Amino acid sequence: KLKAGDKAAIIRGAVGQTVHDDREAGAEEAMKAAGLEIVAVQPADSDRGKAVDVAENIIQSNPDIKAFYATNDEMALGAYQAAANLTDVVVVGFDGTFNAMDSISNGEMSASVAQLPVEEGYQGVINAVKILDGETVEKEQPLDVVVLNEENVADFRTDLEARIAESGVKLGN
């Protein structure tokens, strides 16, 4: 959908927060490799309302923008809200939240990079046992992610909800 030369922007969490710094750096690298023109990198402090304002300002300066990447889903939802009247704008977030999954299912947000919380928990327990046994573990351990889109979001959500139900954890009220 995107092509070299298309304009893109990054909306990120607070500067200095490692997770947002890393997500921004990775997105910039991938966008540049794809030939996209990054017209703005602006913080919205992980706040949907601030992201709406930031995205509206970016759109004002770049009405031909074709993509927004946000370093979390709340900001991506805000960017989508600001860009909803534009045609063919790709909006991608990060975290795979239920709100983002709803938006993707409704044909709004384009995608979300979802972490795999069950795998994260499993690896955390494995590492804790290793440490208790006197072993050392790597400080950084990359884990797989899944890019959620219209084709796979329903299956991902069904699997996640089944795992949550299996655990006995109650979500919501």
N, CA and C of each residue as an Amber inpcrd file, in Angstrom:
protein
   519
   0.8180000  -1.1900000   0.0000000   0.0000000   0.0000000   0.0000000
   0.8640000   1.2570000   0.0000000   1.9810000   1.2270000   0.7280000
   2.8880000   2.3660000   0.7450000   3.9830000   2.1540000  -0.2870000
   4.5190000   3.2690000  -0.7790000   5.6100000   3.1670000  -1.7510000
   6.7070000   4.1770000  -1.4040000   7.8740000   3.9620000  -1.9600000
   8.9930000   4.8630000  -1.7170000   8.5690000   6.2930000  -2.0390000
   8.9750000   7.2100000  -1.1750000   8.6470000   8.6180000  -1.3530000
   7.4060000   9.0520000  -0.5960000   6.5740000   8.1010000  -0.1560000
   5.3850000   8.4660000   0.6200000   5.8200000   9.0910000   1.9510000
   4.9970000  10.0230000   2.4280000   5.2780000  10.7030000   3.6890000
   4.6980000   9.9130000   4.8570000   5.4970000   9.8410000   5.9200000
   5.0910000   9.1260000   7.1240000   5.5000000   9.9300000   8.3490000
   4.8160000   9.6590000   9.4550000   5.1430000  10.3170000  10.7160000
   5.1360000   9.2870000  11.8340000   5.9130000   9.5910000  12.8650000
   5.9750000   8.7460000  14.0480000   5.4620000   9.5580000  15.2270000
   4.5060000   8.9830000  15.9410000   4.0120000   9.5790000  17.1780000
   4.4620000   8.6550000  18.2970000   5.1370000   9.2230000  19.2620000
   5.8090000   8.3870000  20.2510000   5.4770000   8.7870000  21.6770000
   5.8200000   7.8950000  22.5910000   5.6900000   8.1970000  24.0110000
   6.7700000   9.1680000  24.4350000   6.8100000   9.4740000  25.7000000
   7.7320000  10.4740000  26.2280000   9.1800000  10.1440000  25.8610000
   9.9080000  11.1750000  25.4660000  11.3200000  11.0360000  25.1350000
  12.0560000  10.6080000  26.3990000  12.9450000   9.6530000  26.2390000
  13.7050000   9.1520000  27.3810000  13.1550000   7.8650000  27.9550000
  11.9390000   7.4830000  27.5510000  11.4140000   6.1820000  27.9770000
  11.9560000   5.1380000  27.0070000  12.7570000   4.2390000  27.5230000
  13.5060000   3.2960000  26.6940000  12.6290000   2.5630000  25.6970000
  11.4800000   2.0670000  26.1370000  10.6330000   1.2940000  25.2290000
  10.2090000   2.1400000  24.0310000   9.8660000   3.3970000  24.2600000
   9.4460000   4.2620000  23.1560000  10.6340000   4.6940000  22.3090000
  11.7870000   4.9260000  22.9450000  12.9990000   5.2460000  22.1920000
  13.3510000   4.1040000  21.2420000  13.2920000   2.8660000  21.7550000
  13.6390000   1.7050000  20.9390000  12.6320000   1.4930000  19.8070000
  11.3420000   1.6320000  20.1190000  10.3080000   1.4500000  19.0850000
  10.4310000   2.5180000  18.0080000  10.7160000   3.7470000  18.4120000
  10.9030000   4.8170000  17.4330000  12.1040000   4.5160000  16.5430000
  13.2180000   4.1390000  17.1540000  14.4370000   3.8640000  16.3890000
  14.2110000   2.7500000  15.3700000  13.5290000   1.6890000  15.7960000
  13.2510000   0.5830000  14.8780000  12.3370000   0.9990000  13.7440000
  11.3350000   1.8010000  14.0640000  10.4050000   2.2710000  13.0280000
  11.1200000   3.1760000  12.0370000  11.9550000   4.0880000  12.5460000
  12.6940000   4.9840000  11.6520000  13.5760000   4.1850000  10.7000000
  14.2610000   3.2050000  11.2400000  15.1470000   2.3770000  10.4160000
  14.3570000   1.6630000   9.3150000  13.2200000   1.0780000   9.6840000
  12.4050000   0.3470000   8.7060000  11.7920000   1.2870000   7.6700000
  11.3340000   2.4440000   8.1120000  10.7270000   3.4050000   7.1760000
  11.7600000   3.9180000   6.1730000  12.9500000   4.2490000   6.6770000
  14.0080000   4.7240000   5.7780000  14.4030000   3.6330000   4.7920000
  14.4980000   2.3900000   5.2610000  14.8510000   1.2680000   4.3830000
  13.7990000   1.0740000   3.2980000  12.5320000   1.3910000   3.6110000
  11.4430000   1.2570000   2.6340000  11.3400000   2.4760000   1.7300000
  12.1630000   3.4920000   1.9910000  12.1470000   4.6840000   1.1530000
  11.0750000   5.6960000   1.5190000  10.4830000   5.5500000   2.6960000
   9.4730000   6.5230000   3.1250000  10.1590000   7.7980000   3.6060000
   9.4900000   8.9120000   3.4260000   9.9880000  10.1960000   3.9090000
   9.3560000  10.4690000   5.2730000  10.1710000  10.4950000   6.3090000
   9.6620000  10.7620000   7.6580000   9.5720000  12.2780000   7.8230000
   8.3420000  12.7760000   7.8920000   8.1300000  14.2220000   7.9550000
   8.0440000  14.7460000   9.3770000   7.8350000  13.8640000  10.3550000
   7.7390000  14.3040000  11.7390000   7.9180000  13.1320000  12.6860000
   8.5410000  13.4170000  13.8110000   8.6030000  12.5090000  14.9520000
   8.2230000  13.3690000  16.1480000   7.0480000  13.1110000  16.7010000
   6.5240000  13.9750000  17.7560000   6.0410000  13.1350000  18.9420000
   6.2920000  13.6000000  20.1610000   5.7760000  12.8920000  21.3250000
   4.3130000  13.2440000  21.5880000   3.5760000  12.2540000  22.0860000
   2.2030000  12.4740000  22.5490000   2.0180000  11.8220000  23.9180000
   3.1270000  11.4370000  24.5380000   3.1430000  10.9660000  25.9240000
   2.1930000   9.8030000  26.1990000   1.9990000   8.9390000  25.2110000
   1.1530000   7.7460000  25.3440000  -0.3000000   8.0890000  25.6360000
  -0.7370000   9.2610000  25.2180000  -2.0780000   9.7650000  25.4880000
  -2.8540000   9.9000000  24.1730000  -4.0150000   9.2760000  24.0970000
  -4.8100000   9.2970000  22.8680000  -5.2080000  10.7190000  22.4760000
  -5.6700000  11.5040000  23.4290000  -6.0850000  12.8780000  23.1390000
  -4.9430000  13.7230000  22.6060000  -3.7620000  13.6010000  23.2300000
  -2.5900000  14.3350000  22.7370000  -2.2180000  13.8610000  21.3370000
  -2.3570000  12.5670000  21.0880000  -2.0220000  12.0300000  19.7690000
  -2.9430000  12.5880000  18.6890000  -4.2200000  12.7940000  19.0280000
  -5.1410000  13.4190000  18.0680000  -4.6000000  14.7880000  17.6890000
  -4.2360000  15.5870000  18.6860000  -3.7270000  16.9360000  18.4310000
  -2.4340000  16.9040000  17.6230000  -1.5150000  16.0200000  17.9970000
  -0.2390000  15.9080000  17.2940000  -0.4760000  15.5040000  15.8380000
  -1.3160000  14.5020000  15.6150000  -1.5900000  14.0390000  14.2550000
  -2.2760000  15.1220000  13.4320000  -3.2150000  15.8410000  14.0360000
  -3.8850000  16.9350000  13.3060000  -2.8770000  17.9870000  12.8630000
  -1.9280000  18.3290000  13.7390000  -0.8950000  19.2980000  13.3700000
  -0.0100000  18.7750000  12.2430000   0.3300000  17.5060000  12.2960000
   1.1560000  16.9050000  11.2440000   0.3950000  16.9130000   9.9200000
  -0.8900000  16.5790000   9.9660000  -1.7240000  16.5680000   8.7490000
  -1.8380000  17.9840000   8.1870000  -1.9770000  18.9740000   9.0540000
  -2.0620000  20.3680000   8.6120000  -0.8400000  20.7500000   7.7820000
   0.3320000  20.3290000   8.2370000   1.5820000  20.6420000   7.5370000
   1.8590000  19.7070000   6.3660000   1.2570000  18.5260000   6.3900000
   1.5190000  17.4900000   5.3710000   0.2110000  16.8270000   4.9700000
  -0.6560000  17.5320000   4.2500000  -1.9680000  16.9640000   3.9130000
  -1.8990000  15.7090000   3.0370000  -0.7330000  15.4520000   2.4420000
  -0.5590000  14.2680000   1.5950000   0.1180000  13.1190000   2.3460000
   0.1060000  13.1670000   3.6690000   0.7300000  12.1070000   4.4680000
   0.0360000  10.7690000   4.1890000   0.8110000   9.7080000   4.1930000
   0.2790000   8.3810000   3.8730000   0.3690000   7.3770000   5.0170000
   1.1170000   7.7140000   6.0840000   1.2610000   6.7250000   7.1540000
   1.5890000   7.3740000   8.4920000   1.0270000   6.7730000   9.5410000
   1.3800000   7.1030000  10.9130000   1.7760000   5.8100000  11.6040000
   2.8740000   5.8570000  12.3260000   3.2460000   4.7780000  13.2240000
   3.2890000   5.3800000  14.6140000   2.6610000   4.7290000  15.5680000
   2.6830000   5.1800000  16.9520000   3.3080000   4.0960000  17.8040000
   4.0740000   4.5200000  18.8000000   4.7970000   3.5590000  19.6190000
   3.9300000   2.8780000  20.6680000   2.6260000   3.1700000  20.6840000
   1.6650000   2.3360000  21.3980000   0.2920000   2.4950000  20.7450000
  -0.6050000   1.6090000  21.0870000  -1.9160000   1.5970000  20.4220000
  -2.7960000   2.7850000  20.7860000  -2.7010000   3.2920000  22.0030000
  -3.5280000   4.4500000  22.3630000  -3.2300000   5.6300000  21.4430000
  -1.9630000   5.8760000  21.1960000  -1.5940000   6.9830000  20.3060000
  -1.9760000   6.6660000  18.8610000  -1.8930000   5.4070000  18.4680000
  -2.3120000   5.0290000  17.1120000  -3.8060000   5.2670000  16.9370000
  -4.5850000   4.9500000  17.9580000  -6.0280000   5.2040000  17.8840000
  -6.3080000   6.7020000  17.7570000  -5.5240000   7.5180000  18.4410000
  -5.6510000   8.9640000  18.3010000  -5.2650000   9.4360000  16.9080000
  -4.1880000   8.8790000  16.3660000  -3.7740000   9.2350000  14.9990000
  -4.8490000   8.8340000  14.0010000  -5.4450000   7.6450000  14.2040000
  -6.5190000   7.2250000  13.3070000  -7.6800000   8.2130000  13.3760000
  -8.0370000   8.6180000  14.5660000  -9.1440000   9.5680000  14.7340000
  -8.8540000  10.8540000  13.9540000  -7.6350000  11.3500000  14.0360000
  -7.2740000  12.5820000  13.3290000  -7.2440000  12.3830000  11.8220000
  -6.8710000  11.1910000  11.3700000  -6.7010000  10.9310000   9.9390000
  -7.9080000  10.2620000   9.2940000  -8.9860000  10.0720000  10.0450000
 -10.1260000   9.2890000   9.5590000 -10.7280000   9.8350000   8.2680000
 -10.6250000  11.1330000   8.0260000 -11.2080000  11.7050000   6.8080000
 -10.2680000  11.6550000   5.6130000  -9.0320000  11.2400000   5.8230000
  -8.0820000  11.1160000   4.7240000  -8.2620000   9.7560000   4.0550000
  -7.9110000   9.6670000   2.8050000  -8.0230000   8.3760000   2.1160000
  -6.6610000   7.6800000   2.0800000  -6.7000000   6.3790000   2.1950000
  -5.5060000   5.5450000   2.0600000  -4.3750000   5.9120000   3.0120000
  -4.6840000   6.1770000   4.2650000  -3.6440000   6.4290000   5.2560000
  -3.4860000   5.1700000   6.1100000  -2.2680000   4.6980000   6.2010000
  -1.9360000   3.5320000   7.0030000  -1.6510000   4.0070000   8.4230000
  -2.2960000   3.3740000   9.4080000  -2.0490000   3.6960000  10.8200000
  -1.7020000   2.4020000  11.5390000  -0.5010000   2.3800000  12.1180000
  -0.0050000   1.1940000  12.8030000   0.3830000   1.5730000  14.2250000
  -0.0070000   0.7400000  15.1740000   0.3550000   0.9410000  16.5710000
   1.1900000  -0.2100000  17.0770000   1.3680000  -0.2390000  18.3950000
   2.1720000  -1.2870000  19.0180000   1.5280000  -1.6740000  20.3310000
   1.3580000  -2.9220000  20.5740000   0.9240000  -3.5530000  21.8140000
  -0.1610000  -4.5970000  21.5950000  -0.9580000  -4.4900000  20.5300000
  -2.0150000  -5.4750000  20.3210000  -3.0890000  -5.4150000  21.3880000
  -3.4900000  -4.2060000  21.7880000  -4.5290000  -4.0700000  22.8030000
  -5.8930000  -4.4600000  22.2350000  -6.8350000  -4.7050000  23.1340000
  -8.1820000  -5.0600000  22.6900000  -8.8200000  -3.9240000  21.8840000
  -8.5980000  -2.6680000  22.2960000  -9.1430000  -1.5390000  21.5330000
  -8.5510000  -1.4850000  20.1310000  -7.2700000  -1.7530000  20.0160000
  -6.6390000  -1.7730000  18.6940000  -7.1880000  -2.9290000  17.8600000
  -7.3680000  -4.0920000  18.4820000  -7.9340000  -5.2250000  17.7430000
  -9.3340000  -4.8920000  17.2310000 -10.1330000  -4.2130000  18.0570000
 -11.4660000  -3.7840000  17.6150000 -11.3530000  -2.8620000  16.4090000
 -10.4470000  -1.8970000  16.4870000 -10.2790000  -0.9250000  15.4100000
  -9.8380000  -1.6130000  14.1140000  -8.9140000  -2.5390000  14.2190000
  -8.4480000  -3.2810000  13.0380000  -9.6000000  -4.0970000  12.4560000
 -10.3450000  -4.7670000  13.3220000 -11.4910000  -5.5700000  12.8670000
 -12.5350000  -4.7200000  12.1550000 -12.6590000  -3.4610000  12.5950000
 -13.6300000  -2.5400000  11.9920000 -13.0990000  -1.8470000  10.7430000
 -11.8880000  -2.2170000  10.3020000 -11.3200000  -1.6250000   9.0970000
 -10.7850000  -0.2170000   9.3060000 -10.4390000   0.1330000  10.5330000
  -9.9450000   1.4780000  10.8390000  -8.4210000   1.4660000  10.8860000
  -7.8340000   1.1570000  12.0410000  -6.3810000   1.0300000  12.1030000
  -5.9500000  -0.0610000  11.1400000  -4.7610000   0.1000000  10.5840000
  -4.2550000  -0.8840000   9.6250000  -3.6470000  -2.0940000  10.3140000
  -2.9240000  -1.8480000  11.4140000  -2.2100000  -2.9470000  12.0660000
  -1.7510000  -2.5310000  13.4490000  -1.3590000  -3.5410000  14.2220000
  -0.7130000  -3.3370000  15.5080000   0.3210000  -4.4410000  15.6900000
   1.4720000  -4.0610000  16.2010000   2.5140000  -5.0360000  16.5010000
   2.2240000  -5.5660000  17.8990000   1.8360000  -6.8320000  17.9760000
   1.4120000  -7.4210000  19.2470000   2.5340000  -8.2440000  19.8530000
   2.7820000  -7.9540000  21.1000000   3.6800000  -8.7970000  21.8640000
   2.8980000 -10.0410000  22.2710000   3.5900000 -11.0490000  22.6900000
   2.9500000 -12.3060000  23.0770000   3.0790000 -12.4640000  24.5880000
   2.0870000 -11.9560000  25.3520000   2.2190000 -11.9260000  26.8080000
   2.3860000 -13.2950000  27.4430000   1.7810000 -14.3130000  26.8830000
   1.9380000 -15.6530000  27.4480000   3.3940000 -16.1010000  27.3090000
   3.9880000 -15.8420000  26.1560000   5.3970000 -16.1890000  25.9340000
   6.3100000 -15.3600000  26.8380000   5.9830000 -14.0770000  27.0050000
   6.7830000 -13.2260000  27.8910000   6.7590000 -13.7770000  29.3130000
   5.5700000 -14.1440000  29.7850000   5.4420000 -14.7020000  31.1290000
   6.2030000 -16.0020000  31.2800000   6.0860000 -16.8700000  30.2860000
   6.7800000 -18.1510000  30.3010000   8.2900000 -17.9400000  30.3850000
   8.8240000 -17.0730000  29.5270000  10.2680000 -16.8230000  29.5250000
  10.7150000 -16.1870000  30.8400000   9.8560000 -15.3340000  31.4200000
  10.1840000 -14.7390000  32.7110000  10.3300000 -15.7830000  33.8000000
   9.4270000 -16.7430000  33.8270000   9.4910000 -17.8130000  34.8290000
  10.7230000 -18.6870000  34.5920000  10.9820000 -19.0430000  33.3460000
  12.1660000 -19.8550000  33.0190000  13.4310000 -19.1510000  33.5000000
  13.5220000 -17.8320000  33.2250000  14.7100000 -17.0830000  33.6400000
  14.8030000 -16.9760000  35.1620000  13.6740000 -16.8090000  35.8390000
  13.6880000 -16.7420000  37.2990000  14.2170000 -18.0440000  37.8920000
  13.7820000 -19.1670000  37.3490000  14.2550000 -20.4750000  37.8320000
  15.7560000 -20.6100000  37.5890000  16.2130000 -20.1790000  36.4130000
  17.6560000 -20.2470000  36.1260000  18.4550000 -19.4200000  37.1230000
  17.9810000 -18.2280000  37.4230000  18.6760000 -17.3560000  38.3690000
  18.6930000 -17.9880000  39.7610000  17.5580000 -18.5480000  40.1740000
  17.4890000 -19.2090000  41.4840000  18.4280000 -20.4160000  41.5500000
  18.6890000 -21.0380000  40.3880000  19.6200000 -22.1690000  40.3220000
  21.0650000 -21.7200000  40.1630000  21.2970000 -20.3930000  40.2400000
  22.6600000 -19.8750000  40.1580000  23.1700000 -19.6430000  38.7510000
  22.3260000 -19.8230000  37.7660000  22.7450000 -19.5910000  36.3820000
  22.6370000 -18.1060000  36.0550000  23.3460000 -17.7130000  35.0230000
  23.2080000 -16.3410000  34.5400000  22.3260000 -16.3700000  33.2950000
  21.6410000 -15.2700000  33.0760000  20.7900000 -15.1540000  31.8860000
  21.1650000 -13.8830000  31.1410000  20.8920000 -13.8840000  29.8680000
  21.1590000 -12.7040000  29.0470000  20.2870000 -11.5460000  29.5130000
  20.8800000 -10.3640000  29.5670000  20.1310000  -9.1770000  29.9900000
  19.0120000  -8.8590000  29.0020000  19.3020000  -8.9490000  27.7100000
  18.3010000  -8.6730000  26.6820000  17.9580000  -9.9660000  25.9520000
  16.6700000 -10.2450000  25.8770000  16.1990000 -11.4580000  25.2230000
  15.0350000 -11.0980000  24.3130000  15.3090000 -10.9520000  23.0410000
  14.2220000 -10.5930000  22.1270000  13.1890000 -11.7140000  22.0210000
  11.9380000 -11.3100000  21.9860000  10.8390000 -12.2570000  21.8410000
  10.0980000 -11.9550000  20.5470000   9.4290000 -12.9530000  20.0360000
   8.6740000 -12.7810000  18.8050000   7.4910000 -11.8450000  19.0210000
   7.0800000 -11.2360000  17.9320000   5.8710000 -10.4120000  17.9100000
   5.0330000 -10.8760000  16.7200000   3.7830000 -10.4410000  16.6980000
   2.8840000 -10.7430000  15.5850000   2.3310000  -9.4150000  15.0910000
   2.3860000  -9.2030000  13.7890000   1.7660000  -8.0110000  13.2190000
   0.3050000  -8.3500000  12.9610000  -0.5780000  -7.7360000  13.7460000
  -2.0130000  -7.9750000  13.6030000  -2.5620000  -7.1080000  12.4790000
  -3.3740000  -7.7260000  11.6250000  -4.0480000  -6.9940000  10.5500000
  -5.4190000  -7.6150000  10.3490000  -6.1490000  -7.1460000   9.3570000
  -7.5090000  -7.6510000   9.1460000  -7.5490000  -9.1650000   8.9230000
  -6.4880000  -9.7370000   8.3560000  -6.4900000 -11.1650000   8.0420000
  -6.3150000 -12.0610000   9.2760000  -5.5790000 -11.5930000  10.2900000
  -5.2750000 -12.4960000  11.4000000  -5.7820000 -12.0270000  12.7660000
  -6.3620000 -10.8350000  12.8440000  -6.7270000 -10.2800000  14.1450000
  -7.8040000 -11.1170000  14.8480000  -8.7750000 -11.6250000  14.1160000
  -9.8480000 -12.4010000  14.7470000  -9.2980000 -13.6810000  15.3690000
  -8.4370000 -14.3970000  14.6450000  -7.8530000 -15.6280000  15.1770000
  -6.9550000 -15.3470000  16.3820000  -6.1510000 -14.2790000  16.2950000
  -5.2680000 -13.9130000  17.4040000  -6.0960000 -13.6150000  18.6540000
  -7.1680000 -12.8510000  18.4690000  -8.0060000 -12.4790000  19.6100000
  -8.6850000 -13.7050000  20.2150000  -9.2040000 -14.5860000  19.3630000
  -9.8560000 -15.8010000  19.8550000  -8.8750000 -16.6260000  20.6810000
  -7.6480000 -16.7740000  20.1910000  -6.6210000 -17.5320000  20.9140000
  -6.2650000 -16.8470000  22.2330000  -6.0870000 -15.5300000  22.2010000
  -5.7440000 -14.7990000  23.4160000  -6.8650000 -14.9030000  24.4570000
  -8.1060000 -14.7180000  24.0160000  -9.2330000 -14.8190000  24.9540000
  -9.3490000 -16.2240000  25.5410000  -9.0650000 -17.2480000  24.7400000
  -9.1010000 -18.6250000  25.2440000  -8.0190000 -18.8330000  26.3000000
  -6.8310000 -18.2930000  26.0600000  -5.7380000 -18.4270000  27.0340000
  -6.0740000 -17.6880000  28.3280000  -6.7160000 -16.5310000  28.1940000
  -7.1140000 -15.7680000  29.3830000  -8.1760000 -16.5490000  30.1600000
  -9.1600000 -17.0800000  29.4520000 -10.2200000 -17.8590000  30.1030000
  -9.6320000 -19.0830000  30.8170000  -8.6690000 -19.7290000  30.1560000
  -7.9830000 -20.8940000  30.7150000  -7.2750000 -20.5410000  32.0210000
  -6.7700000 -19.3240000  32.0950000  -6.0050000 -18.9060000  33.2770000
  -6.8910000 -18.5620000  34.4510000  -8.1760000 -18.2960000  34.1940000
  -9.0780000 -17.9000000  35.2650000  -9.0480000 -16.4150000  35.5720000
  -8.2250000 -15.6480000  34.8650000  -8.1260000 -14.2060000  35.0790000
  -9.4030000 -13.5480000  34.5640000  -9.9620000 -12.6350000  35.3430000
 -11.1590000 -11.9080000  34.9530000 -10.7640000 -10.5300000  34.4470000
 -11.1980000 -10.1770000  33.2350000 -10.9120000  -8.8630000  32.6680000
 -12.1410000  -7.9720000  32.7880000 -11.8970000  -6.6620000  32.8450000
 -13.0230000  -5.7110000  32.8430000 -13.5630000  -5.4840000  34.2280000
 -14.8650000  -5.1990000  34.2760000 -15.5120000  -4.8490000  35.5570000
 -15.4330000  -6.0140000  36.4800000
